[in-house]
Amino acid sequence: QVQLVESGGGLVQPGGSLRLSCAASGIIFSINAMAWYRQAPGKQRELVADITSGGITNYTDSVKGRFTISRDNVKGTVYLQMNSLKPEDTAVYYCWTSRRLGYPEYWGQGTQVTVSS
């Protein structure tokens, strides 16, 4: 059974930082692509960042230069380091994984990130 367990969300002031973690089990982590999505109230879920099994990363334009996605294949964990946070980054952040296009996709339960003074 595949499980993705996110942690690290919370309340932070504008300009602050948070690091999200997603611990995966039930998959061969090293060969899976991993990603972080987010969904703000009243908006569609959007891709924030993804990382291939080989470590190639991709970011949505609004977070480039502020967020960094990384993975630890030994720990089976993917991270999202978020710096210079803005109120518009407020959302529920979800961890995602799949082996490749056409394979099953799996989601975590989400972790709330709130950026507010």
VMD Tcl script that builds the backbone (N, CA, C; Angstrom):
set m [mol new atoms 351]
animate dup $m
set s [atomselect $m all]
$s set {name element resname resid chain x y z} {
  {N N GLN 1 A 0.849 -1.198 0.000}
  {CA C GLN 1 A 0.000 0.000 0.000}
  {C C GLN 1 A 0.880 1.242 0.000}
  {N N VAL 2 A 0.599 2.139 -0.936}
  {CA C VAL 2 A 1.391 3.346 -1.063}
  {C C VAL 2 A 0.901 4.385 -0.056}
  {N N GLN 3 A 1.845 4.989 0.647}
  {CA C GLN 3 A 1.514 6.078 1.566}
  {C C GLN 3 A 2.480 7.227 1.359}
  {N N LEU 4 A 1.919 8.433 1.322}
  {CA C LEU 4 A 2.704 9.662 1.277}
  {C C LEU 4 A 2.274 10.500 2.471}
  {N N VAL 5 A 3.204 10.804 3.350}
  {CA C VAL 5 A 2.878 11.525 4.573}
  {C C VAL 5 A 3.649 12.838 4.608}
  {N N GLU 6 A 2.886 13.940 4.487}
  {CA C GLU 6 A 3.493 15.273 4.488}
  {C C GLU 6 A 3.609 15.819 5.903}
  {N N SER 7 A 4.578 16.681 6.095}
  {CA C SER 7 A 4.743 17.388 7.365}
  {C C SER 7 A 5.476 18.692 7.097}
  {N N GLY 8 A 5.452 19.578 8.092}
  {CA C GLY 8 A 6.217 20.811 8.000}
  {C C GLY 8 A 5.418 22.062 7.712}
  {N N GLY 9 A 4.130 21.925 7.477}
  {CA C GLY 9 A 3.317 23.112 7.230}
  {C C GLY 9 A 3.105 23.914 8.509}
  {N N GLY 10 A 2.500 25.085 8.338}
  {CA C GLY 10 A 2.221 25.919 9.496}
  {C C GLY 10 A 1.966 27.356 9.115}
  {N N LEU 11 A 1.991 28.208 10.124}
  {CA C LEU 11 A 1.783 29.643 9.951}
  {C C LEU 11 A 3.133 30.348 9.979}
  {N N VAL 12 A 3.370 31.197 9.000}
  {CA C VAL 12 A 4.641 31.921 8.925}
  {C C VAL 12 A 4.367 33.332 8.434}
  {N N GLN 13 A 5.192 34.273 8.858}
  {CA C GLN 13 A 5.041 35.653 8.415}
  {C C GLN 13 A 5.598 35.836 7.008}
  {N N PRO 14 A 5.102 36.828 6.288}
  {CA C PRO 14 A 5.678 37.118 4.956}
  {C C PRO 14 A 7.187 37.320 5.056}
  {N N GLY 15 A 7.893 36.736 4.083}
  {CA C GLY 15 A 9.348 36.782 4.090}
  {C C GLY 15 A 9.997 35.637 4.823}
  {N N GLY 16 A 9.203 34.850 5.523}
  {CA C GLY 16 A 9.726 33.727 6.283}
  {C C GLY 16 A 9.960 32.484 5.442}
  {N N SER 17 A 10.361 31.413 6.126}
  {CA C SER 17 A 10.687 30.155 5.450}
  {C C SER 17 A 10.000 28.976 6.133}
  {N N LEU 18 A 9.751 27.955 5.346}
  {CA C LEU 18 A 9.265 26.667 5.832}
  {C C LEU 18 A 9.897 25.582 4.982}
  {N N ARG 19 A 10.045 24.393 5.567}
  {CA C ARG 19 A 10.464 23.231 4.798}
  {C C ARG 19 A 9.432 22.130 4.960}
  {N N LEU 20 A 8.858 21.737 3.837}
  {CA C LEU 20 A 7.909 20.633 3.821}
  {C C LEU 20 A 8.654 19.332 3.547}
  {N N SER 21 A 8.171 18.262 4.160}
  {CA C SER 21 A 8.714 16.923 3.933}
  {C C SER 21 A 7.589 15.984 3.536}
  {N N CYS 22 A 7.912 15.013 2.713}
  {CA C CYS 22 A 6.950 13.989 2.318}
  {C C CYS 22 A 7.671 12.644 2.363}
  {N N ALA 23 A 7.277 11.823 3.316}
  {CA C ALA 23 A 7.867 10.495 3.458}
  {C C ALA 23 A 7.011 9.476 2.718}
  {N N ALA 24 A 7.638 8.736 1.812}
  {CA C ALA 24 A 6.921 7.778 0.976}
  {C C ALA 24 A 7.210 6.358 1.421}
  {N N SER 25 A 6.195 5.510 1.306}
  {CA C SER 25 A 6.358 4.081 1.558}
  {C C SER 25 A 5.490 3.318 0.573}
  {N N GLY 26 A 5.855 2.048 0.338}
  {CA C GLY 26 A 5.074 1.231 -0.572}
  {C C GLY 26 A 5.429 1.403 -2.028}
  {N N ILE 27 A 6.480 2.187 -2.318}
  {CA C ILE 27 A 6.941 2.371 -3.696}
  {C C ILE 27 A 8.454 2.174 -3.743}
  {N N ILE 28 A 8.955 1.974 -4.955}
  {CA C ILE 28 A 10.407 1.982 -5.140}
  {C C ILE 28 A 10.775 3.437 -5.360}
  {N N PHE 29 A 11.076 4.122 -4.264}
  {CA C PHE 29 A 11.168 5.574 -4.278}
  {C C PHE 29 A 12.146 6.086 -5.325}
  {N N SER 30 A 13.268 5.417 -5.459}
  {CA C SER 30 A 14.341 5.950 -6.312}
  {C C SER 30 A 13.962 6.021 -7.781}
  {N N ILE 31 A 12.963 5.280 -8.221}
  {CA C ILE 31 A 12.606 5.300 -9.634}
  {C C ILE 31 A 11.336 6.080 -9.902}
  {N N ASN 32 A 10.767 6.675 -8.864}
  {CA C ASN 32 A 9.543 7.445 -9.018}
  {C C ASN 32 A 9.817 8.929 -9.148}
  {N N ALA 33 A 9.045 9.572 -10.007}
  {CA C ALA 33 A 9.014 11.026 -10.014}
  {C C ALA 33 A 8.216 11.496 -8.797}
  {N N MET 34 A 8.609 12.652 -8.260}
  {CA C MET 34 A 7.935 13.230 -7.099}
  {C C MET 34 A 7.597 14.681 -7.406}
  {N N ALA 35 A 6.555 15.179 -6.755}
  {CA C ALA 35 A 6.163 16.566 -7.004}
  {C C ALA 35 A 5.403 17.120 -5.812}
  {N N TRP 36 A 5.359 18.439 -5.768}
  {CA C TRP 36 A 4.515 19.172 -4.826}
  {C C TRP 36 A 3.501 19.976 -5.625}
  {N N TYR 37 A 2.248 19.862 -5.234}
  {CA C TYR 37 A 1.160 20.663 -5.761}
  {C C TYR 37 A 0.607 21.512 -4.614}
  {N N ARG 38 A -0.178 22.509 -4.978}
  {CA C ARG 38 A -0.873 23.287 -3.941}
  {C C ARG 38 A -2.249 23.694 -4.447}
  {N N GLN 39 A -3.134 23.909 -3.489}
  {CA C GLN 39 A -4.485 24.357 -3.814}
  {C C GLN 39 A -4.912 25.403 -2.811}
  {N N ALA 40 A -5.134 26.599 -3.318}
  {CA C ALA 40 A -5.629 27.696 -2.491}
  {C C ALA 40 A -7.147 27.688 -2.515}
  {N N PRO 41 A -7.786 28.292 -1.507}
  {CA C PRO 41 A -9.259 28.318 -1.465}
  {C C PRO 41 A -9.845 28.925 -2.739}
  {N N GLY 42 A -10.794 28.231 -3.333}
  {CA C GLY 42 A -11.457 28.729 -4.523}
  {C C GLY 42 A -10.664 28.620 -5.807}
  {N N LYS 43 A -9.482 27.983 -5.737}
  {CA C LYS 43 A -8.636 27.868 -6.929}
  {C C LYS 43 A -8.374 26.406 -7.258}
  {N N GLN 44 A -7.950 26.177 -8.484}
  {CA C GLN 44 A -7.598 24.822 -8.901}
  {C C GLN 44 A -6.245 24.416 -8.317}
  {N N ARG 45 A -6.076 23.115 -8.158}
  {CA C ARG 45 A -4.783 22.606 -7.715}
  {C C ARG 45 A -3.749 22.880 -8.809}
  {N N GLU 46 A -2.561 23.339 -8.413}
  {CA C GLU 46 A -1.525 23.647 -9.389}
  {C C GLU 46 A -0.203 22.988 -9.004}
  {N N LEU 47 A 0.577 22.674 -10.017}
  {CA C LEU 47 A 1.908 22.115 -9.798}
  {C C LEU 47 A 2.833 23.219 -9.295}
  {N N VAL 48 A 3.537 22.947 -8.219}
  {CA C VAL 48 A 4.507 23.896 -7.675}
  {C C VAL 48 A 5.908 23.545 -8.163}
  {N N ALA 49 A 6.298 22.279 -7.989}
  {CA C ALA 49 A 7.635 21.840 -8.381}
  {C C ALA 49 A 7.624 20.327 -8.525}
  {N N ASP 50 A 8.479 19.815 -9.411}
  {CA C ASP 50 A 8.625 18.379 -9.519}
  {C C ASP 50 A 10.097 18.013 -9.696}
  {N N ILE 51 A 10.394 16.751 -9.425}
  {CA C ILE 51 A 11.761 16.256 -9.530}
  {C C ILE 51 A 11.704 14.839 -10.079}
  {N N THR 52 A 12.495 14.582 -11.114}
  {CA C THR 52 A 12.504 13.262 -11.727}
  {C C THR 52 A 13.318 12.293 -10.883}
  {N N SER 53 A 13.267 11.030 -11.264}
  {CA C SER 53 A 14.073 10.038 -10.559}
  {C C SER 53 A 15.560 10.360 -10.683}
  {N N GLY 54 A 15.927 11.032 -11.756}
  {CA C GLY 54 A 17.323 11.398 -11.972}
  {C C GLY 54 A 17.722 12.728 -11.358}
  {N N GLY 55 A 16.765 13.398 -10.711}
  {CA C GLY 55 A 17.086 14.637 -10.018}
  {C C GLY 55 A 16.873 15.918 -10.808}
  {N N ILE 56 A 16.272 15.812 -11.981}
  {CA C ILE 56 A 15.978 17.011 -12.761}
  {C C ILE 56 A 14.752 17.694 -12.163}
  {N N THR 57 A 14.850 19.009 -11.974}
  {CA C THR 57 A 13.788 19.746 -11.299}
  {C C THR 57 A 13.085 20.709 -12.247}
  {N N ASN 58 A 11.869 21.045 -11.861}
  {CA C ASN 58 A 11.049 21.974 -12.627}
  {C C ASN 58 A 10.190 22.753 -11.641}
  {N N TYR 59 A 10.008 24.070 -11.906}
  {CA C TYR 59 A 9.250 24.925 -11.001}
  {C C TYR 59 A 8.247 25.767 -11.765}
  {N N THR 60 A 7.118 26.026 -11.135}
  {CA C THR 60 A 6.210 26.999 -11.695}
  {C C THR 60 A 6.843 28.382 -11.559}
  {N N ASP 61 A 6.531 29.284 -12.468}
  {CA C ASP 61 A 7.227 30.573 -12.532}
  {C C ASP 61 A 7.124 31.365 -11.225}
  {N N SER 62 A 5.998 31.275 -10.552}
  {CA C SER 62 A 5.777 32.116 -9.375}
  {C C SER 62 A 6.661 31.748 -8.176}
  {N N VAL 63 A 7.302 30.577 -8.210}
  {CA C VAL 63 A 8.136 30.169 -7.079}
  {C C VAL 63 A 9.614 30.060 -7.447}
  {N N LYS 64 A 9.947 30.273 -8.709}
  {CA C LYS 64 A 11.350 30.159 -9.133}
  {C C LYS 64 A 12.223 31.146 -8.354}
  {N N GLY 65 A 13.344 30.639 -7.869}
  {CA C GLY 65 A 14.254 31.463 -7.094}
  {C C GLY 65 A 13.913 31.534 -5.617}
  {N N ARG 66 A 12.746 31.040 -5.235}
  {CA C ARG 66 A 12.333 31.071 -3.828}
  {C C ARG 66 A 12.192 29.665 -3.240}
  {N N PHE 67 A 11.710 28.726 -4.036}
  {CA C PHE 67 A 11.466 27.362 -3.571}
  {C C PHE 67 A 12.506 26.413 -4.174}
  {N N THR 68 A 12.847 25.378 -3.414}
  {CA C THR 68 A 13.757 24.343 -3.893}
  {C C THR 68 A 13.204 22.973 -3.541}
  {N N ILE 69 A 13.045 22.125 -4.563}
  {CA C ILE 69 A 12.621 20.753 -4.337}
  {C C ILE 69 A 13.866 19.858 -4.346}
  {N N SER 70 A 13.882 18.874 -3.450}
  {CA C SER 70 A 15.005 17.947 -3.399}
  {C C SER 70 A 14.496 16.597 -2.919}
  {N N ARG 71 A 15.320 15.570 -3.080}
  {CA C ARG 71 A 14.912 14.234 -2.676}
  {C C ARG 71 A 16.072 13.502 -2.039}
  {N N ASP 72 A 15.739 12.623 -1.108}
  {CA C ASP 72 A 16.721 11.754 -0.449}
  {C C ASP 72 A 16.261 10.326 -0.698}
  {N N ASN 73 A 16.917 9.660 -1.642}
  {CA C ASN 73 A 16.488 8.317 -2.030}
  {C C ASN 73 A 16.750 7.284 -0.937}
  {N N VAL 74 A 17.650 7.565 -0.025}
  {CA C VAL 74 A 17.910 6.642 1.076}
  {C C VAL 74 A 16.773 6.715 2.096}
  {N N LYS 75 A 16.341 7.926 2.385}
  {CA C LYS 75 A 15.255 8.113 3.353}
  {C C LYS 75 A 13.876 7.980 2.719}
  {N N GLY 76 A 13.816 7.961 1.388}
  {CA C GLY 76 A 12.513 7.879 0.723}
  {C C GLY 76 A 11.668 9.112 0.977}
  {N N THR 77 A 12.307 10.268 0.950}
  {CA C THR 77 A 11.640 11.508 1.312}
  {C C THR 77 A 11.931 12.591 0.276}
  {N N VAL 78 A 10.914 13.381 -0.015}
  {CA C VAL 78 A 11.067 14.545 -0.876}
  {C C VAL 78 A 10.793 15.783 -0.028}
  {N N TYR 79 A 11.524 16.849 -0.329}
  {CA C TYR 79 A 11.431 18.078 0.447}
  {C C TYR 79 A 11.049 19.252 -0.449}
  {N N LEU 80 A 10.458 20.260 0.176}
  {CA C LEU 80 A 10.235 21.530 -0.504}
  {C C LEU 80 A 10.672 22.630 0.455}
  {N N GLN 81 A 11.815 23.240 0.158}
  {CA C GLN 81 A 12.299 24.371 0.942}
  {C C GLN 81 A 11.675 25.626 0.364}
  {N N MET 82 A 10.944 26.351 1.191}
  {CA C MET 82 A 10.231 27.540 0.744}
  {C C MET 82 A 10.781 28.758 1.479}
  {N N ASN 83 A 11.381 29.658 0.729}
  {CA C ASN 83 A 11.937 30.895 1.284}
  {C C ASN 83 A 11.186 32.100 0.741}
  {N N SER 84 A 11.366 33.224 1.394}
  {CA C SER 84 A 10.737 34.483 0.958}
  {C C SER 84 A 9.249 34.285 0.703}
  {N N LEU 85 A 8.588 33.659 1.634}
  {CA C LEU 85 A 7.177 33.328 1.451}
  {C C LEU 85 A 6.308 34.575 1.368}
  {N N LYS 86 A 5.290 34.467 0.535}
  {CA C LYS 86 A 4.351 35.560 0.294}
  {C C LYS 86 A 2.939 35.113 0.683}
  {N N PRO 87 A 2.054 36.056 0.980}
  {CA C PRO 87 A 0.674 35.667 1.308}
  {C C PRO 87 A 0.028 34.821 0.219}
  {N N GLU 88 A 0.380 35.068 -1.032}
  {CA C GLU 88 A -0.211 34.292 -2.128}
  {C C GLU 88 A 0.300 32.858 -2.194}
  {N N ASP 89 A 1.268 32.494 -1.355}
  {CA C ASP 89 A 1.706 31.112 -1.260}
  {C C ASP 89 A 0.809 30.304 -0.312}
  {N N THR 90 A -0.102 30.974 0.351}
  {CA C THR 90 A -1.022 30.290 1.258}
  {C C THR 90 A -1.869 29.267 0.502}
  {N N ALA 91 A -1.844 28.029 0.962}
  {CA C ALA 91 A -2.551 26.940 0.284}
  {C C ALA 91 A -2.351 25.653 1.075}
  {N N VAL 92 A -3.083 24.635 0.676}
  {CA C VAL 92 A -2.780 23.281 1.127}
  {C C VAL 92 A -1.799 22.689 0.120}
  {N N TYR 93 A -0.698 22.180 0.615}
  {CA C TYR 93 A 0.357 21.618 -0.227}
  {C C TYR 93 A 0.270 20.090 -0.188}
  {N N TYR 94 A 0.284 19.497 -1.392}
  {CA C TYR 94 A 0.132 18.055 -1.535}
  {C C TYR 94 A 1.379 17.444 -2.170}
  {N N CYS 95 A 1.758 16.313 -1.660}
  {CA C CYS 95 A 2.821 15.512 -2.242}
  {C C CYS 95 A 2.216 14.552 -3.276}
  {N N TRP 96 A 2.940 14.293 -4.354}
  {CA C TRP 96 A 2.447 13.451 -5.462}
  {C C TRP 96 A 3.573 12.561 -5.936}
  {N N THR 97 A 3.223 11.378 -6.410}
  {CA C THR 97 A 4.208 10.519 -7.014}
  {C C THR 97 A 3.604 9.632 -8.091}
  {N N SER 98 A 4.435 9.261 -9.051}
  {CA C SER 98 A 4.083 8.291 -10.062}
  {C C SER 98 A 5.374 7.780 -10.674}
  {N N ARG 99 A 5.336 6.558 -11.191}
  {CA C ARG 99 A 6.543 6.016 -11.804}
  {C C ARG 99 A 6.825 6.735 -13.118}
  {N N ARG 100 A 5.797 6.888 -13.929}
  {CA C ARG 100 A 5.910 7.627 -15.184}
  {C C ARG 100 A 4.516 7.790 -15.738}
  {N N LEU 101 A 4.409 8.525 -16.831}
  {CA C LEU 101 A 3.119 8.780 -17.464}
  {C C LEU 101 A 2.409 7.465 -17.768}
  {N N GLY 102 A 1.152 7.402 -17.378}
  {CA C GLY 102 A 0.359 6.210 -17.632}
  {C C GLY 102 A 0.320 5.246 -16.460}
  {N N TYR 103 A 1.200 5.440 -15.493}
  {CA C TYR 103 A 1.211 4.614 -14.292}
  {C C TYR 103 A 0.306 5.242 -13.228}
  {N N PRO 104 A -0.063 4.474 -12.220}
  {CA C PRO 104 A -0.904 5.032 -11.155}
  {C C PRO 104 A -0.246 6.233 -10.479}
  {N N GLU 105 A -1.092 7.165 -10.058}
  {CA C GLU 105 A -0.632 8.341 -9.335}
  {C C GLU 105 A -1.122 8.245 -7.892}
  {N N TYR 106 A -0.327 8.775 -6.989}
  {CA C TYR 106 A -0.670 8.740 -5.576}
  {C C TYR 106 A -0.482 10.124 -4.967}
  {N N TRP 107 A -1.348 10.438 -4.013}
  {CA C TRP 107 A -1.347 11.755 -3.365}
  {C C TRP 107 A -1.253 11.602 -1.850}
  {N N GLY 108 A -0.610 12.581 -1.219}
  {CA C GLY 108 A -0.643 12.677 0.224}
  {C C GLY 108 A -1.922 13.365 0.688}
  {N N GLN 109 A -2.046 13.490 1.994}
  {CA C GLN 109 A -3.274 14.061 2.558}
  {C C GLN 109 A -3.247 15.586 2.577}
  {N N GLY 110 A -2.094 16.171 2.370}
  {CA C GLY 110 A -1.977 17.624 2.329}
  {C C GLY 110 A -1.539 18.224 3.654}
  {N N THR 111 A -0.834 19.340 3.557}
  {CA C THR 111 A -0.428 20.075 4.747}
  {C C THR 111 A -0.671 21.568 4.497}
  {N N GLN 112 A -1.241 22.240 5.471}
  {CA C GLN 112 A -1.628 23.642 5.311}
  {C C GLN 112 A -0.424 24.553 5.518}
  {N N VAL 113 A -0.247 25.475 4.585}
  {CA C VAL 113 A 0.743 26.542 4.714}
  {C C VAL 113 A -0.002 27.866 4.671}
  {N N THR 114 A 0.169 28.667 5.714}
  {CA C THR 114 A -0.482 29.971 5.798}
  {C C THR 114 A 0.583 31.038 5.991}
  {N N VAL 115 A 0.596 32.004 5.077}
  {CA C VAL 115 A 1.556 33.109 5.148}
  {C C VAL 115 A 0.775 34.371 5.476}
  {N N SER 116 A 0.974 34.868 6.677}
  {CA C SER 116 A 0.190 36.007 7.140}
  {C C SER 116 A 0.910 36.707 8.283}
  {N N SER 117 A 0.713 38.027 8.340}
  {CA C SER 117 A 1.272 38.791 9.452}
  {C C SER 117 A 0.248 38.941 10.572}
}
mol reanalyze $m
mol bondsrecalc $m
mol representation Tube
mol addrep $m
